[in-house]
Amino acid sequence: MQPTTAPSPSPTVTPVPTPTAGQTSEYQLTGFAQGNTGGGILSETDAAYMKVYNATDLAVALKKGSGYKVVEIMNDLDLGWNEIPAAAKVSPFASHNSPLTHPVLLQTGVSKITVDGFTGLTIFSANGATIKHAAFTFKRSSNIIVRNLEFDELWEWDEATKGDYDKNDWDYITIEDSSKFWIDHCTFHKAYDGLVDVKKGSNGVTISWSSFLSDDRSAGSWVTQQINAMEANQSAYPMYAFLRSSAVGLSKDDIIAVAASQKKGHLVGATELASDNAALEVTLHHNYYQDQQDRMPRLRAGNVHAYNIVMDSAGAWSARSLITPAMETAISGKGYHFGVTSNGAISTENGAVLVEKSVIIDVYYPLRNNQKNASNAVYTGKIAATDTIYSLNGTTFRGNSDTAGSPLSPVPAAIIPFSWNGFTTLPYSYTADDPATLKARLVAANGAGSGKLSWAKVNWLQTS
């Protein structure tokens, strides 16, 4: 059923011409994290400013109570537990769940870095440095800024839970019990679990101008390295061997194509019906999601505002067709999970998600409002799309989710008319760009992601 009244989620915003590419005003902080000052604007000679060149430096900078306010990552960092020195194997570093299948991670290990109790901290790189083999958890912190960093090499093939990816719990960034958190101009590659998750009532979160990328399937790509290792020793990987057997009939390239996409994006609210979920607040804007299968975002209670985001799942959608219904039956019959989910934004448990002036490409279920029991309204959320461009299999629609016959109409539960939780209009101002040119802007040389902007270093410390 369609709502009887049109949603009135925010004040009318009249689009203005896009600022000159690279103009600093285009990148100022907005959204629920507005007011976040991070570690402040410090000179490089300030005692609270630390330049990090290696894992040992990072351990010093992010140790609870260190007193550092600005942490500049000077170069790429390989932070796996087996590749960092003994001096770095102290809090906030710890060994994470042990890798089981990826040939690189088996050598490097994975580290968990817990950033706890910081008030006012900016972590950034002036050159878009890459961090590998590590998962960051921020706890009980406020006024945190993470900018211009790339996160990579945190995925492996999952034989342990038969492709359900329910063992390692590797997320690049997890935010817990924290407030005023800004992630900006970062790049996140394929991960075992989620990419950026927001939990335990965290609020005042903005994720902006960031890219969430699938594997590129090249000869030396992260996924290809994994598949090549299993191809050479199939008897050690029963699930992979079954997919390659005549019972299923997938080729090695087929498996790479299906595995290349990312299973999960943003989980906002980790615990079902938790009382602190109501406090969750996230703004997503000017983000590019390439071949993500699910959770852009997935909300439990609270509020999420997504404007000017692009969900571009054309590659994942194409790979989905490689698995025939007969193959699906054979795979599920063995208890294995291998395929391509096709969900976009999801709101559950009375959460409120607004998708505004965005682009959704080849996502079968662009908006979902229930993930557990469509007949039980307790598990249903409020979700709406306004002035959003949606295309599937070459057919394009531009409009709202509540337009009669709209392909953006939420499923599978009865629709709850949209309203924000706890306020009538959004508590911040913003300018939304025309979605017609959005994808081209975000994938441009100076678009979303790390290493895209060359400007004065101090700009990374500023919020406006």
Summary of the structure (lengths in Angstrom):
residues: 464
radius of gyration: 21.6
end to end distance: 43.1
largest distance: 64.5
contacts: 1682
relative contact order: 0.14
helix: 19%
strand: 28%
